[in-house]
């Protein structure tokens, strides 16, 4: 079971990521952070110490807690190491899609259990943005990515968010939801199914039902993967 210190450290890291805080930005005093996260000073101190050891935070006596000045370099080195590992992966594109299935299905369950009200709202907002793009016949890939990213953010797991960002940049193809480029695969009916699946995922996450959220995501990604198979057959 995750300790209170580990959970608090994860929540602080998620706040940094979601707020887009950078080197030198102030998070607050120990007392302010205790109130914000609803934990004792001992837990906050331990969480900050753990994040400081990772090069993410630094505590300045009498002033407060800040994002470390070298956080960008720490993040760059970590991303570089992950990308190097991924570049050595010998699996096929479809192997990568199966990895995505396992990853995002589990993430949907975590989001159902861990989401904040703001994160829940962001998921619904991303789903509505996708629907608005459909109605206006605009590009859908970016909106679809934003929907899935909002779910990953609601896991409140920094490693999940980092991996998803890397996966999106290095693994997932672009322009696959284009009705103009792939009219036989991306039909109006397919898009309408996608809208309904997004809504189903939103409802299950909002309801806090982890298993149902996982099943809704699994059903959605199964159809997505069938589309990718069709695109591969056509030469993408």
N, C-alpha and C positions, 0 to 999 in steps of 0.2 A: 504494500500500500504506500502511496506517495506521502511523504512527510509534509507537515505544515510548512516547514522552511522551504522545501523544494517547490511546493505549490506556490508559495508567495514569490519565490525567485522567478518562477515561470510567468506569473501574472505581471510582475514588474517588467520582465523582458517583453512580454506581449504589449504592454502599455507603451514602451519605448518604440516598438515597431509600428504600432497602429497610429501613434501620434506623430510619427516621422521625426522623432527627436534625434539630434546629432551631437557631435562632440562638443562638450562644454555646456550643454543644456541642463538646466536645474530641474530635478524631480521634486525636491522639497526637503524639509527637515525630517529627522527621525520621528518626531511627534506627529507631523503631518502625514507621513507615510503609514504610521500605526493606525491613525484614524481612517485613512483612505482604504487600507486593506483589512482593517478590522482584526489586527493581530497585536501581540505584545511587542515591546521594544526588543526583547531577546530574539524573537523570531525575525523581526526586521533586520536587526544587526547581523544575524546569521545569513539571511538571504542576501544582504548587501555584500557581506564578506565573500560569499560564494560567487557572486557576479563580478566583484572586484578581482577575484583570483582569475576569472576568465577574461579580464581586460575590458569589461563592459561598463562598470561603474567605478567611481572614486568618491570617497567621503572626505569632505573638507571640514575640519573641526570648527564649530561655531557658525558655519555657513549653510551646510546642507549636503545633499547627495546629488552628484552630477554624472552625466554620461561621460565616460572617460575620453580623454583627448585622443587616445590611440585606438578607439573602438573601430574606426573605419579600417585601419590597417589590420586589426584582429579579424574583422569580418572578411576583408579581402583575402587574407591568408587561408581562412576556413573555406571560403567559396572556391578558391583555387585548388585546394586539396580535394574537395568534393568533386569538382569538375574533372580533375585528373583521374580520380578513381572511376568516374562515370565514363570517361573517354576510353578506358580499358575494358569496359563491359563488352563482351563478345556476343550478347544476345541480339536477336533480330528486332525489327521495329515492332512486330506483334508481341514479342516478349516484353518489350517496354510497355505496351498497352496493358498487358496483364499485370505488370507491376503497378501501373496507374490504378487499375481496378481495385487491387487489394488495398492500396494506399487511401484512395478517396472513399471507398466504402467504409473503412474503419474511421476515417475522419468525420464522416457524416454522423456516425454514432457518438463520437466524442463531442461534436458540436451540439447535438441534442442534449447532452448532459451538462456541458460547461458554458454554453453561450451566455452572454450578458444581454440585457434588454437592447442595448445599443447595437450589439453584434447581430441579434435577431432582426432588428430593423434594417441593418445593412444588407442582410441576405434577401429580405423581401424587396428592398429597394433595387438590388441588382437584378432580381427576377423581373421587376416591373420595367427596368431599363431595357432588358432584353426584349420584352413584349413591345415596348414602344419602338424599338429598332425594327422589329418585325413589321409593325403597322406602317412605319415610314419607309419600308423597303431599304433600310440602311444595312451596312456591313454588320454581321452578327458575331464574328469570331471574338472580337475584343469584349463584347458584352457577355458572351458565354464564359470567357475566361474569368471576367470579373465576378460572375456569379459563383463559380467554383472557388475562386480565391476568397470570397467572403465567407464561405463555409469553412475553408481551411483556417482562416483567421479566428473563427469562433471555436476552434479546438483549444485555443489559448496555449498552443504548443509551438514554441519558436522553431524547433527543428522541423516540424511539419510545414510551417510557412516557408522556411528557407528551401526545403527540398522541393516544394511545389513551384516556387519561383524558378529554381534551377531546371526543374523538369519542363516547365512551360517554355523556357528560353532555349533548351537544348534538345528536347525530345518531341514535344507535340508540334505537328505541322500547322502551318497557318493557311488561311483562306479555304478551310474545308467546309464551312457552312455557307458557301456562296451558291445561291440558286442560279446565278448567271454562269458560273464556271462548271458546276456539276448538276445540271438540271435533271438528270435521270436519277440521281441519288438524293439530292436535297430538294425534295418536292414541297409544295405547300402543306401537304398532309404530314410530312416528316417534321416540318417546323412546328405545326400545331401540336403534334405529339410531344415535341421537346418542351413547348410552353407548358403543357399539362404535367409533364414529368417534373419540371422545375417547381411548379406549384405544389405537387405532391411532396417533394423533398422539403419545401418550406414548411408545409403543414406538419410534417412529422418532426422536424427539428423544433418548431415552435411548441409542439405538444410534449417535447421532452422524452419521446419514445425512441430510445437508441436503436433497438432492433428494427423497428419499422423504418427509421431513417436510413439505416444501412440497406434494407431491402429496397427502398425507393431509389437510393443511389445506385444499387446494383442493377436494377431494372433499366435505369436510365443509361448507365455506362455500357450495358450489354448492347443496346441499340447503337450507341455511339461507336462501339468497336466494330459492329457490322458495317457501319458507314465507312470506317477507315479501311476495312477489308475491301470494300467495293472501290475505294479510291486507289488502293494499291493495285488492284486488278486493272484499273484504267490507266495506271502509270502516274497517279497523283500529279 
